Amino acid sequence: MCVTAVESRPAGIVGASQSPSRRPIGARIMAFVALTKPRIIELLLITTVPVMFLAQQGVPDLKLVLLTCIGGYLSAGGANALNMYIDRDIDALMDRTSQRPLVTGMVSPRECLAFGISLGVISTLMFGLTVNWLSAWLALGALLFYVVVYTMILKRRTSQNIVWGGIAGCLPVLIGWSAVTDSMSWAPIILFGVMFLWTPPHYWPLSMKVRDDYARVGVPMLPVVASNKVVARQIVIYSWAMVGISLLLPLLGYTGWFYTTVALLAGGFWLWEAHGLQNRAKAEVTGGKLKEMRLFHWSITYVSILFVSIAVDPFLR
């Protein structure tokens, strides 16, 4: 594992030297919740549940949906906690991560490590015993890929880190399908491809915004090592491929007119925003006028709309 030899907590944080066990219990609970990165997990569940509707071609067993969501939260939460444990050195030096629980001292590294491992074990057993073992192994694979392949191997070594590391975030679509069918099909594989191609143009605009943060800690995100023109061009390439892959579902008969309409309209607006960012980058616009966060925010809306349409489509065919 490649690490940066820095102090895990920057000087000057109030109370950082205080023992975590002496902190208020309510604040401690919220700190452990923060370790799971709830906002990110919300997005993962948005891509899990609609696929269950598609697999069922209707309303899946609601108990199964609940168990899958709980298992998915625990698994992703464990991965996120272990990610914070490994990255606690650079998190202390980045503005966007300076208030994470390990940096502020609200949770100790040992507690974080035990918490992350415990969630991973519990989620795997829960999936296997209450859903099925295919979903359990997929969830465990996502956790290990995110922690080992992305965080420990790729993140600090290559500008393609988010491209291949994003595979972990694509696996929930396979988990959602397998939870219902205990098997695989081309539909979840296509959606896996959509999410794989979505991840870089979703994350690179944010990386452009916080480029200085990543540069300060030596993490070679693409915007750190390449110009805005190069990054924007890559965003456009991935965006076209993503929209194209998303249209394979109706072509292969998995979805009908409703999903097709939503995919075309939402994808078209995505491409409009992606090309707008590229045009501004070509014009060498910098600072706030680059408006890179417009695409980042739209990317979250896009994936939400697209997957909601996947859940609705079976009822309109």
N, C-alpha and C positions, 0 to 999 in steps of 0.2 A: 504494500500500500504506500502510495506517495503522499506524504503529509508536509505541511508547512510548519516549521519549528517556530511557533509563536505562543505567547501566553494565551491560555484559553479564555481569560476574562480581562478586558482592558481596564486599566486603572481608572478610578473615578466613578465607577458605577456604585450608587448608594446601596450599602448593605450586601455587596457581593461577598464580603468576607464572613458574613453571618452564616451560621450553620443552617442548611435548608430545613432541618427538622424543627427549628425554632420559628419558622415563618407561620403566619396565620393559616389555619387549616383550609379555609375557603380559597385563599390565594394559591395554596399548594395544589388543591384539586384542579383549579383552573390551569395551573402550570402543566400538570400532567395531561390535561385535555389538549393544551396547546402543542404538546409534543407530537400529537397525532396529526396535526395540520388539518383541522376539520374542513376548512374552505376547499382544500384540494380534494379531500375525500368526497365532498358533495358532488364535484364534477365527475369523479369515478363512478359514483352511484347513478348519476344521470345517464351514463353510458351502459350500465348494467341492467337496470330494471326494464327499460323499453325493449331490450333484446329478449327478455323473458316473454314479453307480450308477443313479439314476432315469432319466437319459437313455439309458443302455445297456439298462435293464430287466434288469440283472444285473451281472456283474463286468466293468468296463471293462478295456481293455488296461492292464496295470499299469505298463508303460513310459510310457504316455501320462499316467497318474496322477502318476507321479514327475516327469516333465517339467513338468506343469502346476503341481505343488506347488513345484518349484524356481523356475520362472518367477514364480509368484505371490508367493513369499517375496521374491525380488529386487525385484520391482516395488513391493510394499508397503513393503519395507525402504527403498527409495530415497525413497518418498514420506515416510516417517517421518523419515528423516535430513534431508530438505529442510524438513520441518515444524520440526524442532529448530533448524535454521539460522535460520529466519525468526523463531522465537519465543524465541531465546536471551536476549533482553532481559527478557522477563517471566518466563521460566523461572528466572532468577536471583533473583527476588523471591518466588516461590511455594514454600512448604514442600514440596509433593509433587513438585516438579521440581528442587529445589535440588542434587541429586546427579547430574544428567544430565551427560554427558561434556563438553559445551561450557561448562557452568557451572563445573565443577571444573578445567577447563583440560587434561583428558586428551586432548582432540582440539581442534585449532584450527578456527575458522570456515571457513577456506579448505579445509582437509582435509575437513570435513563437507560443504561444498558440492560439491566434486569427487567425493566418495564417493557422495552422493545422485544426482547427475547420471549418474555411471558406472553405478550399479545400474539406473537407469531405462532407459538405452540398451541395456545388456546384456540386461535382461529382455524388452524389446520385440523385439529381434532373436532372442532365444532362442525366444520364443513364436511368432514368425512363421516361423522356419526349422524348428522341430521339432514344433510343434503345428498352428497355422493362423493366418492373418493376422487373421481376425475376433477371435480371442482376444487377439491382440497389440494390436489397436486398442482393445479393451475395457479391457485392463490399462493401457495408456498413458492412456486417458481417465480411469480411476480415479485414477491418479497425478496427472494435471494438475488434476482436479477437487478433490482433497484439498489440493493445494499452493496452487493459484491461487484457486479459488472459496471454499473453506472457510478456509484459513489466512490468505491475503492479503486477502480481501475481506470475508467474513462474520464471522469470529470476533470481531473487535474492534469491530464495528459494530451487530450486531443480536442480540436475545435468541433469534431463530429460527436462530441459527448452526448448532446441532447438528442441527436438523430437516433443513435443506437440505444442509448439509455432510455429513450422514450418507449421502448418495447414493453417495459413493465407497466406503463400506463395504458397500453393497448389490450392487455390480457383480461380486464374486466368484461369486455364484450364476449370473450370466449367462456368466461365463468358464468355469465348470465345465461348463455345458450345451453351450456352443459348442465347447469342446475335444473333446467326443465327437461332436457332430453337425455342426459347422461351419455351424450355423443357429440360429434362434431359434424359440421356441414359447411358448404361454401358460403352461406349467408354470414355467419360470424367471422369467417376468414376475410371476406370482403370488408366488413366493418372494422376488423383488425387493421386492414390496409388503410382505410380511411383515417383511423386514429394515428397510425404510424406516420402518415404523410401530413396530418394536421399538426402534430406536436412541434416540429421545427418552426413553421411559420407562426405558430401560436407563441412560442417562447422567445424566439429571436427578437421580436419588437421590444419585449420587456428587457432583454439583454442589452439592446441598443440604449434603452433609457438609463440602465444602471451599469453601463460599460465601465465607468471608473471604479465602481465597487469590485467588479471581477478582476480588473487590471491590477488593483491594489494588492490582491491576494494571489495573483498569478494563476487564476483559473482561465484557460484559453477558450472562453466562449467565442463563437464565430465573430461577433461584433468587436471583440477585443483584438483579434488578429487580422481582421479584414476591414476594408472600407465600407461605408454605408451603401455604396453602389453595389458592391459584391454581395453584401448581405441581402439587400432588397431584391437583387436578381435571383438569388437562391430562394427567397420567399415566394417570388412569382412562380418559379419552376415547381416547387412543392405544392403550391396552391392549385395550379392547373391539374397536376397529377391527382391531387386529393379530390377535386370536383369530378374528374373523370372516373375515378374508382367508385365514387359514391353512386354513380349512375348505372353501375353494373347490377345492383339489386333488382331494379325493375326489368332490365334486359334479360335477366335470368329467371324472372317470374316470381321473385320473393316478395315484391311489393307492387302496389298498384298506382293509380293516378295521383292520389293524394301525396304520397311520399315523393313521387317524381316531380310534382309541381313545386313542393317545398324545397327539394334538393336543387332544382334549377334556379329558383328565385334566390334562395339563401346563398347558393354557390356563386351565382352571378354577382350578388352584392359583395361577397368576399373578394372576388377577382377585381372588382372595381376598386375596392380599398387597397388591395395588394399592388395593383398597377399605380394607384395614386401615390403610395409610399415610394414606389420605384421612381416615379417621375420627380418627386421631391428630392430623392437622393441623387438622381442624375443632375439636378439643378444645383447640387451641393448646398441644399438647405440644411441648416443645423439648428440645434436647440429646440425650443418649443414649437417652432414652425415646421419641424420635420413631422410632427404628429404621429409618431410611431405607435403610441399607445392606443390610437383609434383602432388599429387592426388587432391589437392585443385584446381589447375589450370586446370587439366584435367577434373574435374567435371563440370566446366563451358563449356568447349569445348564439353563434352559429351552431356549435355542437349541441347546445341545449335544444334549439329549434329542430335540428335534424333528427335527433333521437326521440323527441316527443312525437314527431311525425311517424317514426317507426312504430311507436306504440299505438298510435291512432289508426294507422293505415289498415290493419286487419279488419277493423269494424266498418270500413267504407268500401270494401271490395265486393 
